[in-house]
């Protein structure tokens, strides 16, 4: 958030107006660009009250950059450090001030800008990003009834108070139209609210100009007082309010012109037993950023910069796509933190994309199946590896096993069977993404037909040469089954808690990936 503010402030310094910021209104979630940056007498008083609480360096307010309505009001001021003598170069800072409902004023943060002279400010401003935001109020949407954040069936509508389209119904559509004068090549971002329940990492599908559907992960968080908030593995992971906005990347390098359309489809929402139906985040603005721009994302609106690859770490710097259901998602883990997230965090420069929806199957029986969702992953992705979960859902719902095909022609695979779905996935990944495939099983469990599924997978491995991380038959892991330690790790026989992922499953999966990827070097 602060880096973007710094860019806007640089424009303010150079032009004496807020034109640069105005072109990117609502750049930061929840913050609003003022009609004028002028420091009015009222703002002067608020700033001076804040300065009274500060000892040491003194600041002079230059411009109001933004405000945020909370339980009271947050202000961001551009301020100049009071010079000791006239020869000093000016120094600038963002001063964040909170004024409560009783009028009490406090400084919440001071962000010193890296620029120290007017010439440096000018150079810094040249890098300012001119984002185009198409507000949800300008989008069209289909009629329908969805589940409101109050857990009631209500009509889909635009909520002016939060600037988002709420109560999305299953298969509802929201269409943004590219405005006049916006022709160009962009990276696309969508602003959404928080969500009522875990269980999906890809609530939406997308279509550009009526073209092929695609879906991408969005790490939607659950808000604190949601009726379906999961707290058994810690309450601290559900924070904020339903209307808290977050911005997420959709697609890169998209050439658009005036009149083109970007459609958001409510496809893969979340379900929970106590909810009135499938739920989706509310949808806010569509952001068009010049291709390759650095853009703040997430609910914290920060720049997500990758760490430098570690040449001594065999998993560092990889791009890994993960496809699965609740186990891949982390459905019973605090903050839905699974081995996907742990591996991304533990290996510098590694990117893990989580395509996971609870209660889905390998077998291609509907649009949420692994097969169907795999085919909606954007084809511009260039993964080094695709990792697929061997779902217990196929076993527990009695999906047919089918037969391993004679050859490798996809036309011979029956993807409505377990064997056919697995072979379809392998062939599609190899043909489309040109990278290796690894399947992983869960640990030992007493689930009818799952042992047979693992045996089938191992036979398919012999045919295709794929990687298999077989935790089901891992004797060391099975020895933990039924112990107190097992109960610490596992919510049930299928789903780990957060600690189960980080301390038990992740090390085994990491080693399995290394063994497979570097087998030729062993």
Order of alpha helices (4+ residues) and beta strands (2+ residues): alpha-alpha-beta-alpha-beta-beta-beta-beta-alpha-beta-beta-beta-beta-beta-beta-beta-beta-beta-beta-beta-beta-beta-alpha-alpha-beta-alpha-beta-alpha-alpha-beta-alpha-beta-alpha-alpha-alpha
